[in-house]
Amino acid sequence: MLAFSGTPPLLPQGVHWSFELEVGAGGSFVERRSLVVDAADPSTLERWRTDFVLLDTNRSLTTYATWFERDGERFDVHGSEDRANLVLPGESAASREVVARSFRGARVGDTLHAISVVREEPYFPGTVVAIPRLDPGNRIDVRVAVDSDLPALRWSLDQGDAAREQLRVESAAHGLRLFTDELSLPPAGESVGPLHLWLSWSHDPGWEGVAAWFRTLSASLPTLDAGPPDFPAPLGDTVPEIVHEVTARVQREVRYVAVEIGIGGFRPSPPVETWRRRWGDCKDKAQLVIERLRLAGVVAFPALVLSSWDEAIDPAFATPYAFNHMIVAVPRAGSSEPSSAARSPDDPAADWLFVDPTQPEGGAIWLHPGVQGQHALVVRPADLGGGVLVRIPRRHDAERRELAVELRLAVSGEASGRAELVLHGGPAVSIHHAEDAEEAARDLLRETFDGFRVGEVVVATRPGEVPAVVVTAALSGPSPWNGSSSLRLGAASTFGTVQPGFAARRALEGSASTVWTIRLPPGASACRLGAGAERSFANAAGETRQTASLEVDSAAGVRVLVRRDTSPVLDAISDPERSEVERLALEERRFRRSRLELTCAAGGR
């Protein structure tokens, strides 16, 4: 056990972060944290000048001591405490409270100390410990002890492959220690968040145990005896039509307002209250849709999911803390069971229709890409099979980018023209919600057309079931053709960054197509394409292809047509598939950066 009664030793590594968690027989736990910082330089002092502790309705602070040492003398800083309510982006209210203390008066060369003790009554028998990413040469020490009357401790460490190379792990049935004497994470130049240590001491460690816990939370919710008079019965004839009609009404008429107050962060509000006040969070709106569908004779279930662009849950580790969102799952056959009992529970949701009542854009059929490809826990009643973990399919056809470029090359060596970029799905929402949509679109075009000047940018929203944004702009800059033998063209990339060391980094952003139409300068004749005109690559992650051709018109002259397409097929990226994804991304980048050989009898300059 860590000793917190005395002063932790001065550590030459700079930072020593220690954490101890003791779980009692009733499931409540006490967490003790110790931080020692040798502020040997201004950047270290600035980074660690303020310490904080996070509290909530089920988390209470019992001890908090902060001080700094200088030349063997101790200076307490308990008088500089600040308390503030922590409301995260997208929330309107929350019960979380931050207690922060600043080491006022500390100077470079001092040693900073912080010790805190917090007691928590967890809502579910488990928790998650955020282990900060320290700079190379620092130390961490995490110890967990669970009472022997509780089930054996289960744990999981996200980003584990990279972390376990440097962390030593000592694990027993009711205890765990993670530590390192010389931490060198993250790798140089890589910016990543903290490690998360997931812990559970549940008697039922499977996903049905999590579903049973959620059913208990929502069991006391009053149901709708009849549809509210101002929420008329849906008019659709089929299950999908009814689902889409009810979901669309809740999307339009119930504002999304997140209020995270204690257990209310997990338990939905009564549907009749949500409809009466016309606002609610994701759980409230989903529960309202489920109830209204029930009155219409359509069976629907809550589906807990992680909404994230670049993170995914560990399907082998069951915990409700992995989820941050709730949507609605409807069996395709409109009954309580999936349409094909032979399908694996992890099969992409051919058996399920998922809708998200919180989305303000698009129709009910579209899901935000932060939800697509994720595992969802469908919470069915125990007599209907209980909780089941399924994977929501990714719609690459909906998450696509279409770029069309027309350039005219002048004899002077300049090029001018226009570009039209059509973004569908998530990329369109990102532009639409940007603080300055035109500037965000301009930045995107600048990245695509390196070296070109981007003129006036026009952004237009295109209505439809899938959100879409059309970006148009004038282009000008140096000719991509040197007048003799090479032509270099850019294109919008399909891939985000694939960072190593993450178990399920979902880097695919959907399909992409780029069409270039390039008019050569007057006088260019007898032209032919050489190497690079036809290129393709395909593997288990998808396909990327390039085709090029020449058109000769007596009036318009010579035009070069180049088309590039990338079509991913994976729903998610797991470790075995990572190399395939990285190879496909590499080939796509090579196509974009390659030069196309073009020779003509008469030069254009």
Helices and strands as residue ranges (DSSP letters): E 15-23, E 29-38, H 42-47, E 50-55, E 59-70, E 73-76, G 78-80, E 81-85, E 91-94, E 97-102, E 111-120, E 126-131, E 138-146, E 154-157, H 160-164, E 168-172, E 175-183, E 195-200, H 207-218, H 239-253, E 255-256, E 258-260, G 262-265, H 271-277, E 279-280, H 282-295, E 301-305, G 320-322, E 325-331, E 352-355, E 375-378, G 382-384, E 388-391, E 401-409, E 414-424, H 426-432, H 437-448, E 453-462, E 468-478, E 487-488, E 512-519, E 528-529, E 535-539, E 542-553, E 557-568, H 575-593, E 595-596, E 598-599
